[in-house]
Structures are given as C-alpha cells and as structure tokens.
Amino acid sequence: MSFNELPGSDTTDDEGQLKRLLMTRYTVGQGGAITLEDEVKFETQINPSEFKHSHRVGYNTTSDMGAAKTEPKFAATEPEEVSFSIVLDDTGAVEDVPGQPSEVKSQIDLLSKVVYDYVNDAGEPPHVRLLWGTLIFFGRLRSMSTQYSLFKPNGDPLRAKIELSFVGASSSSKNRLVNQRASSNTMTRTATAQEGDTVASICAQECKDDSFERQAQVADANNLSSLTDLKAGDTLVIPPKSNDKASDFAAPQPLPTLPAAKGAPAAPARV
C-alpha cells in the first residue's frame, strides 16, 4: 500500500501523505511476507511535537587483561529505534479522530490493542507499522508510559500523555539484503531457518554457495549431525569461508564396484 492509496481524504494532505500519525498492526508470514491488519489501527489526535529516530552500530571492544587499548571492531548493525510522545484529549478542545472513541480510557485500550496486547497465535506482542508523512517504520513496541492529567469529577481522565518507543523489526528478505555486505564470506553472521529450510538452502540464500564444502563448514560451526534436520526458528552461525579447516563431514564417495566375472563389465555394489 502506497501513500496515494491510503483511504480517507480527511486524514491526508494534497499529496496523499498522512496528516496524522497512523499505527497499524501487521503479521509476518513464512518467508517474511507482511500482511497489514487494516482493521486494527490507531490514529493520533495530535501529532508528536518531537520525533527521535536512532541508529546504532555494535562493536567488539574485548581485550586481554593487561593489554593496551583495543581498536573497536565492527560486530553488527543494531535495530533502529523510534521514540515519541502523543497526547490524548477528551476536553472537547481537540477534534476527535473519525471512527475512534473519544474517551481517553477507550483510546488507550485501542492503542494497547494495536501496539501492546499479545497476539493469540504468536503469544507475543504484535508487529506495528508507523506511517506519517514520508516516514514508514516497521517495528515492535519496546516501552509505553502513560501520564494522566485533568480528570472528571468521577476520576476518569480527560487528558493523557503517552511516551512510546519502538524497535525496528526486519523481515527475512531485508536481513538477506543487509547480509549482502558480507557476501565476500569474510565475516561471521547468523541466519534464521524457515519452514522447510536445509543447510543447503541456507548456504544458497546467505552465502550464494551451496557446495558440500560450504555446507560442511556451516554444519561444523553449529554442531549439526545432519544437513537436513533443521527446525523453523533455529538460528545458525554462518562462519567466514575458509579452505583451511578440515570438516567432520565426509564428502560423498562414489559407490564401490564388485569384481566382475570374466567377460562381464563391472557393476556397482548394492547398498
């Protein structure tokens, strides 16, 4: 879905971009395919006044005891993070969002359903897409903090400020693109097995090399006894390619031949 295809002209500007920040729950299927749950969404009454988008790079700074300072060595790029705060208001001073409740408590319940409440099938918090103007961010909630102010005589809140933080969630296809930086096979990295994956398919996807020697290196690095017995969700270490390390896996050998009778060609032995 592109910006120009977003429904609701009252929530988009002349260029089709969202006037209000929109949070939509989504699911990730096999192979990393994303499916938006358009009916499970939350649109802000008031846009954030500030928006923080962080990028981090991890380094290995481990050094031996007593050694001089060690030059930091690149380890991995860490997930991006986005954080901001929004205000919910039921005083009548701010226009309600069409199709959403006006009461602060009900708005918080809807927001929680989109970003926080556990998804039954997965048993974990949902994935969320953030969309606002030119921003598009796929991630999951890291933290949610609510501060209430202004109350009705019965104690119901009339206004609340909610601080939200999200961590980026990449699909497997995006992870493979990121791993192309290591396509020279000079860096150790990891890969997550999908349903039906084998060591051969992992090597083909991540290393562009599914030779038996490369499969054996990956199997050795992960203490695998089989090249095909992988479970969905298993995380495999993909070691740097090396031609020096001997593998515990023996390369396939040709079938032995039985002595042939006089005048008859040799025949392969039955196994």
N, C-alpha and C positions, 0 to 999 in steps of 0.2 A: 504494500500500500504506500503510495507516494503522498506528499503534502497536498497536491492538487486533487487527490481522490478522497480527502478527508471530508466526511459529511458534516452538515451544519454550518451554513453560511454565517450565522450569528457568532460563531466561535473562531472564524478565520478572517484574515485580512484580504486585501485586494489581490495579493499574490498567492493566496491559498495557504499561507502559513498560519499556524495556530496563534490566537491571541492569548489563550490561557494554557498553562502547563497541563498536559494530559498524561496520566499514568494508566497503562493498560497491562493487564496480566497476560502472560503467554506461556505456552508449553513448548518443550523441546523434545522432538521425536527422535527415532532412530536415524543415525546419520547426521544429526544436528539440525534437522528441519524445524523451523519455528512456525508455530500456529498461534495467532493472536486470538484472545478471548474478548472480542469487542463488546460483549455484554457485561464484562467485569472491568470497569474502568472508573477513574476518579479525575475530575477536572477541578482545578483550583478556582476559588472565588477571586483571590488576589494573587497576582504573580509574585514570585520571590523578588525581594529588593536586591539580594546578592546571591551569587551562584558560584560555587567553588568546584573546579574540575582538576583533579590531581593525577599526576603520572609519577610512578616510582620505578626505579631500577635497582635490582638487588645485586650486591657484590659480596664476594668471599674475601674476608679480611683475616682469616685464621692464620696464625703464625706460631712457630715453635717457641717454647718457653725460653726466654733469654735472648731470642733473636731480635734483630733490628726491625724497624717498622716494615711491614709488608705492603707492596703495591696492591691496592684493591683489584681483584679480578672479577670481571663480569660473570654473574651467575644466571640471571634471568630477568626479564621484564615482569613486574608485578601487575596485577589487575588495576585498571583505572578506578578512581573513586569520584563520586559526585556527591556534594552535600549542599543543602539549602534549607530554608525555613519558610513555612507558609502560615497564613492567618485565616482562621475560620471565624465567621461573624454572623450572629443572628440578632443583631440590634435593629436591623432594617436600614442601616446606613450603607450597606453594600448589597448590590444586586445578587439574587440567588442564581445558581447555575441551573439552567433548564434540565429537568429530569433527575435532579439530585435533591435530597432532603435539605431543609433549611436549618433544622435544629443542629446545634453543634455536636451533641452526643451522637446523633444519627449520621452526621457527616464523618465522624471519627470511626464509627462502625463500618461505614462503606470503605473508607481509606484503608482500614485494617484488613478488610476482605481482599483488597487489591494487592497490598504490599506485604502483609504480615501473617495472616491466618494460614495455617498449614493446609497444603493441598492433600486431599484424601488419598489419591492414588500414589503420590510420591512420599507422603509422610514427612514433608519438609516445607519450608517457606517457598512461596512462588517466585517465578521469574517475572520481572517487570520491565516494560519498555517506557522510557521517558521521552516525551515529544513536546517540543516548544520552539517555535520559530524555526531556526536552522539546526537546532540541537536534536539529535536522536541518540539515545543511550540505552543499551540493553544490560540489565544487571539484576542484583538481588539486594534486598534490604539488609543493611548492616546494623543500623540503630534508628530508633524512633522515640523521641522525647516530647512530651506534651506539657505545656504550662497554661493553666486556665486563668482568666481574668474577666471581670464583670459577671455578675450572677443574677438570676431571677430570685424573687423572694423565697421560692421553694428550694433554692440551691442549685438549680440547673444552670450550667454555664451559658453565657451569651457570647463569649469570645475565647478563642484558644490559639496559642502559637505552637506550632509543631515543627520540631527540628528533625530533618530526615537525612540519612546518609546511605548511599548505595555503593556497592562494589560491582565492578564490571563482570559480566558473565559471557564468555566467548563460546561460540558453537565449535564443534569439532572441525568444521571446514575452515573456520577462521584460524583455529590453532594450527592447522596444517600450513596455512599461508604464513603465519608467524614463524613456524619452524623452517621455512624455506631459507632463512638466514643461515641455517646450519646444514644446508643441502650438500655442502662440501664434506660432510661427515667428520668434521674436526671437533665437534662439541658434543658433550653428553646432554641428553634431554629426555623427556618422558612422553609416552603416548598412552591413551586410554582405549582399551579394547571395546568394540561394539559387538552386538549380537552377530554371531557367525564369523567373527574375525579369527584368523590364524596368525602364527608368526610370519608366514609368507606374506599375507595381505598387509600386516603392519609394516613390514620392511618395504613393501612396494609403495605404500602410501607415504611413509615418513622418510625413507631413505632413497627412494627410486632405485632400489637394488634388492631384488628378492632371490638372489643367488643363495645356494645352500650354505656357502661360507658365511654370508651376512646373517642368515637365519641362525646359524650355529652360534655366532657371536652374541646375538641378542638373547638366545636361549641360555647361554652360559652366564650372561650378566644378570639374569633373573632366576637362576637355579631351576630352570624348567626341565622336566623329564620328557616332555612331549612338545612337538611343534604345532600341534593342532588343538590341544586341550586348553582353550582359553575361555574365560567367562566374561560376559559383558560387565564392564566396570573395572576390570583388572587394569592396574597401572604398570606399564612396562618401562624399564630403563632402556634407552637407546644409546649404547656406548659409541664413542668415536670409532670410526672404521680403522681396523688395524690388520695388517697382513702378518704380524709377528707372533700374535698369541695363538697357541695351539688350542683347539677346541676339544671338548669331551665328546662331542657328537662326531660319529664317523660318517664320512661321505658314503653315499650309496655305492655298493660294489656290484659289478656285473655278475650274473648268475654263473656258477661253476659249470663245467662241462664234464660229462661222463665219458669214460673211454669208449670209443666207437668200435663196433665189430669190424672185422676185416671186410673191406669193400663197402662199408656203410659210412655216411657222413656223421660227424659228431653231433650229439643232441644235447640241449641244455637240460640240466637236472631239474627234477620237480621238487618244489619246496613244500 
